[in-house]
Amino acid sequence: MHKIGIIPLRAGSKGIPQKNRKKLLGRPLFTWVLAEAIFSSLDVVYVFTDDAWIGEYVSINYGWTGKVKAVKRSEESATDTASTEMAMKELAESLNYKFDSITLLQATSPLTTKADINESIRMIESGYDSVLSVVKTHRFIWTKDGKSINYDYTKRPRRQDFDGTFIENGAVYTAKKEIFKNGGNRLGGKIGVLEMEEDTLVEIDSLSDFTIIESLIVNRLKENKKPARIKAMVFDVDGVLTDATVAYNATGEHAKSFSFVDGMGFELLREHGVIPVVITSEQSEIVAQRMKKLKVENVHLGVKDKYALLTHLSSTLGVTKNEIAYMGDDINDLAGICASGWGICPDNAVVAVKAQADHILKKRGGEGAAREAIEFIINWNKRII
């Protein structure tokens, strides 16, 4: 069974300009559902967009997986009045319907998980023709003209005695090819209902929703933290291994300043069985040469979506996120800091990072902070044995 996913994204959002690019816990909004789709049982995920910036971002950042393809969306299917089904049909026709099921994922539902996606696919494989995601609510619903819809107000039930009502949350829809092709709709035939967590009812429609959902994501990530021996330690570069300054000349980047005591720290990490990993958003030859000198093998340059790569590395290195310590200083490190067993930042980190870090160092980046963090983790591992 060939299973494809589609994430339709428009460049021209009216309510929140460039909404899909806007940072949510340091990552562009659309990357939250994209990463979950990558690690789900979908075979291919199509980011279907008329936004050239998003197309380039996808092409640059996900070379470590062959599952993601950015596809140009037509102007006609990206207008304010165009339906989502129109976009789905455009992609399906470009593929000559060479798939068995299609899963629609919405970027405005960033709390969607790979488990939700996988369950929708499992339901299709078990006999349903299409599936939609819902949330159960115990709210009492009324019409505008004063009629109760889901309960008898003359016999108001106690909450614990009320079965509740399922509400479509707009997050996940999966359909067999024949259902979508013949009906032109994401739903049809025997419809299955996929119940998701209650907090997924919140979608991104306004700027205030970003604040609400960011808080929910932080809580989710931190709830999964459990004490464990650290087996891998991830470092950002600028502001962590350097003082966040760089010298330029006419040909470009000229010099960065690294600490020798930090360099010795990498050797200590290896001696204590901890894998050093470097992930930086900059494509820097200076960093590449410095890491080669320090014999750091896991070096990843030019990475904008650090969290997705972190999840990938967790699998390839054979460690859980609770067995990873992550050291960063800016908002693009936030998700990694919240998700890792130890989220660490130097004293010069931005306020948003300090607010979420598990441990704030006394030293600044480039001035021995990494060495301080390394010694902290080594001592932690001695205690956790």
VOZATOR-166814 format. One record per residue (C-alpha): residue in one letter; x, y, z. Coordinates in steps of 0.05 Angstrom, whole numbers, padded with zeros to 5 digits, always signed. Example, Ala and Ser with C-alpha at 12.3 -4.5 7.8 and 13.67 -1.06 7.14 Angstrom:
2
A+00246-00090+00156 S+00273-00021+00143 
This chain:
385
M+00000+00000+00000 H+00031+00066-00023 K+00012+00120+00027 I+00023+00193+00012 G+00013+00255+00054 I-00002+00326+00031 I+00011+00390+00071 P-00021+00447+00031 L+00009+00515+00046 R-00008+00583+00017 A+00038+00643+00014 G-00019+00693+00018 S-00048+00685+00087 K-00092+00746+00102 G-00106+00736+00176 I-00033+00727+00196 P+00015+00748+00141 Q+00064+00691+00123 K+00032+00649+00177 N+00063+00584+00156 R+00134+00613+00164 K+00121+00646+00231 K+00163+00617+00288 L+00130+00571+00338 L+00179+00552+00393 G+00234+00573+00346 R+00211+00532+00286 P+00168+00553+00226 L+00096+00534+00240 F+00091+00483+00183 T+00152+00443+00206 W+00116+00417+00267 V+00067+00374+00228 L+00119+00361+00173 A+00168+00328+00222 E+00113+00284+00251 A+00094+00263+00180 I+00167+00246+00165 F+00171+00199+00224 S+00102+00169+00211 S+00087+00108+00167 L+00072+00152+00107 D+00115+00134+00047 V+00121+00204+00017 V+00101+00273+00044 Y+00086+00328-00006 V+00093+00400+00017 F+00046+00431-00034 T+00059+00506-00036 D+00063+00569-00077 D+00112+00599-00027 A+00183+00596-00057 W+00214+00608+00011 I+00180+00546+00040 G+00199+00505-00021 E+00273+00524-00013 Y+00270+00512+00062 V+00245+00441+00051 S+00296+00426-00003 I+00354+00449+00040 N+00334+00421+00108 Y+00310+00350+00098 G+00365+00318+00056 W+00373+00265+00110 T+00306+00235+00090 G+00279+00215+00022 K+00207+00222+00044 V+00196+00297+00034 K+00182+00331-00032 A+00166+00404-00043 V+00118+00413-00101 K+00098+00478-00134 R+00024+00494-00124 S-00013+00532-00179 E-00038+00603-00169 E-00109+00579-00181 S-00107+00529-00123 A-00075+00579-00076 T-00127+00634-00077 D-00170+00654-00018 T-00231+00621-00050 A-00198+00556-00073 S-00218+00494-00033 T-00169+00447-00001 E-00198+00392-00044 M-00177+00432-00105 A-00105+00430-00081 M-00110+00356-00065 K-00138+00341-00134 E-00083+00382-00168 L-00029+00342-00132 A-00065+00275-00143 E-00072+00288-00218 S+00002+00308-00224 L+00018+00240-00194 N-00032+00205-00240 Y-00065+00179-00177 K-00007+00131-00166 F-00021+00120-00092 D-00068+00078-00050 S-00085+00129+00004 I-00078+00203+00013 T-00071+00237+00081 L-00086+00311+00088 L-00048+00345+00144 Q-00059+00417+00165 A-00001+00462+00187 T-00049+00500+00231 S-00055+00438+00275 P+00017+00434+00301 L-00002+00387+00359 T-00014+00330+00310 T+00033+00271+00325 K+00060+00214+00283 A+00017+00168+00326 D-00046+00205+00302 I-00024+00198+00230 N-00007+00124+00238 E-00074+00110+00270 S-00112+00142+00213 I-00073+00097+00164 R-00085+00036+00207 M-00160+00050+00206 I-00159+00054+00130 E-00121-00012+00126 S-00171-00044+00173 G-00232-00029+00129 Y-00252+00044+00132 D-00256+00083+00067 S-00238+00150+00099 V-00220+00177+00167 L-00226+00245+00200 S-00196+00269+00266 V-00240+00293+00322 V-00238+00316+00394 K-00288+00296+00446 T-00317+00355+00483 H-00362+00356+00544 R-00387+00425+00528 F-00461+00436+00519 I-00475+00462+00449 W-00531+00510+00428 T-00557+00541+00364 K-00561+00616+00355 D-00636+00613+00362 G-00632+00582+00431 K-00639+00507+00418 S-00596+00457+00454 I-00562+00409+00406 N-00526+00355+00445 Y-00566+00350+00509 D-00635+00361+00540 Y-00629+00424+00582 T-00690+00403+00623 K-00649+00343+00646 R-00579+00373+00651 P-00531+00315+00661 R-00471+00315+00708 R-00405+00320+00671 Q-00385+00250+00693 D-00450+00222+00665 F-00446+00259+00598 D-00416+00221+00540 G-00396+00285+00505 T-00396+00304+00432 F-00344+00293+00377 I-00321+00357+00342 E-00279+00357+00279 N-00211+00389+00295 G-00186+00397+00224 A-00119+00362+00236 V-00118+00295+00199 Y-00158+00266+00142 T-00142+00201+00105 A-00179+00171+00046 K-00171+00113-00001 K-00152+00134-00072 E-00219+00110-00101 I-00259+00150-00050 F-00222+00215-00065 K-00217+00204-00140 N-00290+00186-00150 G-00321+00233-00099 G-00274+00292-00103 N-00278+00298-00027 R-00230+00281+00030 L-00287+00240+00062 G-00334+00188+00036 G-00356+00115+00040 K-00348+00083+00108 I-00321+00140+00151 G-00278+00126+00212 V-00270+00174+00271 L-00200+00184+00299 E-00202+00214+00369 M-00144+00260+00385 E-00123+00294+00450 E-00170+00349+00474 D-00118+00404+00468 T-00114+00392+00392 L-00180+00428+00384 V-00138+00493+00386 E-00118+00513+00315 I-00075+00572+00292 D-00124+00625+00269 S-00097+00686+00307 L-00033+00711+00338 S-00058+00693+00408 D-00065+00621+00385 F+00011+00619+00376 T+00021+00635+00449 I-00030+00583+00472 I-00003+00527+00428 E+00070+00543+00443 S+00054+00533+00517 L+00020+00467+00501 I+00079+00442+00461 V+00128+00461+00516 N+00086+00423+00566 R+00082+00362+00521 L+00157+00360+00509 K+00175+00370+00582 E+00125+00318+00607 N+00166+00265+00570 K+00230+00282+00607 K+00256+00227+00653 P+00323+00220+00689 A+00371+00180+00647 R+00445+00171+00634 I+00468+00219+00579 K+00497+00183+00519 A+00501+00240+00469 M+00511+00315+00477 V+00489+00365+00424 F+00521+00434+00417 D+00500+00495+00378 V+00560+00536+00355 D+00551+00612+00353 G+00539+00637+00423 V+00555+00568+00453 L+00624+00548+00427 T+00638+00620+00406 D+00622+00688+00435 A+00569+00698+00380 T+00613+00747+00341 V+00644+00735+00273 A+00696+00775+00233 Y+00684+00786+00159 N+00729+00810+00102 A+00715+00822+00029 T+00710+00747+00014 G+00661+00732+00070 E+00668+00699+00139 H+00739+00709+00163 A+00745+00688+00236 K+00709+00659+00296 S+00737+00653+00367 F+00735+00585+00402 S+00758+00567+00472 F+00814+00517+00482 V+00784+00493+00548 D+00720+00476+00510 G+00761+00437+00460 M+00791+00394+00514 G+00720+00382+00539 F+00702+00344+00475 E+00759+00296+00489 L+00733+00287+00560 L+00664+00271+00533 R+00690+00216+00489 E+00731+00187+00547 H+00667+00182+00587 G+00629+00148+00531 V+00587+00208+00510 I+00579+00223+00436 P+00592+00296+00418 V+00546+00324+00364 V+00548+00394+00333 I+00487+00424+00299 T+00490+00495+00272 S+00446+00535+00226 E+00508+00567+00194 Q+00543+00536+00134 S+00613+00552+00159 E+00679+00524+00134 I+00712+00553+00197 V+00667+00510+00240 A+00679+00449+00196 Q+00754+00457+00204 R+00750+00468+00279 M+00707+00406+00289 K+00754+00365+00246 K+00811+00388+00291 L+00771+00367+00352 K+00755+00299+00319 V+00680+00310+00324 E+00649+00263+00273 N+00576+00282+00280 V+00576+00353+00251 H+00515+00382+00217 L+00522+00450+00183 G+00468+00495+00154 V+00411+00463+00193 K+00350+00507+00203 D+00303+00454+00230 K+00347+00429+00287 Y+00290+00393+00323 A+00273+00348+00264 L+00346+00330+00255 L+00352+00317+00330 T+00295+00267+00325 H+00329+00233+00266 L+00396+00230+00302 S+00362+00201+00363 S+00344+00141+00320 T+00409+00135+00281 L+00452+00141+00343 G+00409+00092+00381 V+00393+00138+00439 T+00329+00166+00467 K+00318+00240+00474 N+00322+00230+00549 E+00394+00205+00537 I+00412+00270+00501 A+00437+00335+00531 Y+00426+00395+00486 M+00463+00461+00494 G+00438+00523+00456 D+00429+00597+00465 D+00376+00622+00417 I+00303+00609+00397 N+00321+00559+00342 D+00348+00515+00399 L+00284+00519+00441 A+00250+00455+00417 G+00314+00415+00427 I+00325+00443+00496 C+00253+00427+00517 A+00254+00357+00488 S+00322+00332+00511 G+00338+00299+00577 W+00380+00359+00596 G+00368+00427+00563 I+00427+00471+00578 C+00444+00543+00560 P+00503+00591+00572 D+00495+00654+00613 N+00490+00696+00549 A+00429+00658+00522 V+00368+00698+00502 V+00313+00706+00555 A+00265+00658+00520 V+00317+00602+00523 K+00335+00615+00596 A+00261+00610+00613 Q+00258+00538+00587 A+00328+00511+00602 D+00337+00458+00655 H+00406+00486+00673 I+00434+00555+00663 L+00510+00558+00663 K+00552+00611+00699 K+00598+00621+00639 R+00584+00653+00572 G+00590+00621+00503 G+00661+00619+00477 E+00688+00631+00548 G+00687+00561+00576 A+00611+00550+00579 A+00614+00486+00539 R+00668+00458+00585 E+00625+00476+00645 A+00566+00440+00613 I+00608+00379+00596 E+00634+00373+00667 F+00562+00380+00692 I+00540+00322+00648 I+00599+00278+00667 N+00583+00289+00741 W+00509+00276+00727 N+00525+00209+00694 K+00566+00189+00755 R+00506+00202+00799 I+00454+00169+00754 I+00491+00101+00749 
